[in-house]
């Protein structure tokens, strides 16, 4: 009986939403995503999905929806980083395919 009570209490705690993002956190996330996206653009590796997430983040920021802004900005930053990684990988993959 006690075990099931503790188990139920643990599940309730795990199901609580994460702490809400603050305005400063959301703004910082958007700025960081924009900086990484600038790097992707400079590398000619920008993805349209990254820009779509940045647009979503900016709109959420303007609407004072800090959680949505931070989540979309974090996703945009991840996508921008992945696009840069892909571009860097592609610079060497074709050489390896031809010369090996």
C-alpha positions as CSV (number, residue, x, y, z in Angstrom):
1,X,0.0,0.0,0.0
2,X,2.7,2.5,1.0
3,X,4.7,1.5,-2.1
4,X,1.8,2.3,-4.4
5,X,1.2,5.7,-2.6
6,X,4.9,6.6,-3.2
7,X,4.7,5.5,-6.7
8,X,1.6,7.6,-7.4
9,X,3.2,10.6,-5.7
10,X,6.3,10.1,-7.8
11,X,4.2,10.0,-11.0
12,X,2.4,13.2,-10.0
13,X,5.7,15.0,-9.5
14,X,7.1,13.8,-12.8
15,X,4.0,14.9,-14.6
16,X,4.2,18.5,-13.4
17,X,5.1,21.0,-16.1
18,X,8.7,22.3,-16.3
19,X,9.3,25.7,-14.8
20,X,8.1,28.4,-17.0
21,X,10.6,30.4,-19.0
22,X,11.1,34.0,-18.1
23,X,11.2,36.9,-20.5
24,X,14.9,37.1,-20.2
25,X,15.4,33.4,-20.9
26,X,13.2,33.6,-24.0
27,X,15.0,36.7,-25.3
28,X,18.4,35.1,-24.7
29,X,17.3,31.9,-26.5
30,X,16.0,33.9,-29.5
31,X,19.3,35.9,-29.6
32,X,21.4,32.7,-29.4
33,X,19.3,31.1,-32.1
34,X,19.7,34.1,-34.4
35,X,23.5,34.1,-33.8
36,X,23.7,30.4,-34.8
37,X,21.5,30.9,-37.8
38,X,23.8,33.8,-38.9
39,X,26.6,31.2,-38.9
40,X,24.5,28.8,-41.0
41,X,23.7,31.5,-43.5
42,X,27.4,32.5,-43.7
43,X,28.2,28.8,-44.4
44,X,25.5,28.7,-47.0
45,X,23.9,25.9,-45.1
46,X,20.7,27.5,-43.7
47,X,17.6,25.4,-43.6
48,X,14.1,26.8,-44.1
49,X,12.8,25.0,-41.0
50,X,15.3,27.0,-38.9
51,X,13.9,30.3,-40.2
52,X,10.3,29.0,-39.6
53,X,11.1,28.2,-36.0
54,X,12.8,31.6,-35.5
55,X,9.8,33.3,-36.9
56,X,7.6,31.4,-34.6
57,X,9.9,32.3,-31.7
58,X,9.8,36.0,-32.5
59,X,6.0,36.0,-32.8
60,X,5.7,34.2,-29.4
61,X,8.2,36.7,-27.9
62,X,6.1,39.6,-29.2
63,X,3.0,38.0,-27.7
64,X,4.7,37.5,-24.3
65,X,4.5,33.7,-24.6
66,X,7.9,33.1,-23.1
67,X,7.7,29.2,-23.0
68,X,6.7,29.0,-26.6
69,X,9.4,31.5,-27.6
70,X,12.1,29.7,-25.8
71,X,11.0,26.3,-27.1
72,X,10.9,27.5,-30.7
73,X,14.2,29.3,-30.4
74,X,15.9,26.3,-28.9
75,X,14.6,24.2,-31.8
76,X,15.8,26.8,-34.3
77,X,19.3,26.8,-32.6
78,X,19.5,23.0,-32.8
79,X,18.4,23.0,-36.4
80,X,21.0,25.7,-37.3
81,X,23.8,23.8,-35.6
82,X,22.8,20.6,-37.4
83,X,22.7,22.4,-40.7
84,X,26.3,23.7,-40.1
85,X,27.4,20.2,-39.1
86,X,25.9,18.8,-42.3
87,X,27.6,21.4,-44.5
88,X,30.9,20.7,-42.9
89,X,30.4,17.0,-43.3
90,X,29.5,17.4,-47.0
91,X,32.7,19.3,-47.6
92,X,34.7,16.2,-47.0
93,X,32.3,13.4,-47.9
94,X,32.5,14.0,-51.6
95,X,36.3,14.0,-51.5
96,X,36.3,10.7,-49.7
97,X,33.9,9.2,-52.2
98,X,36.0,10.3,-55.1
99,X,39.5,9.7,-53.8
100,X,39.0,6.5,-51.9
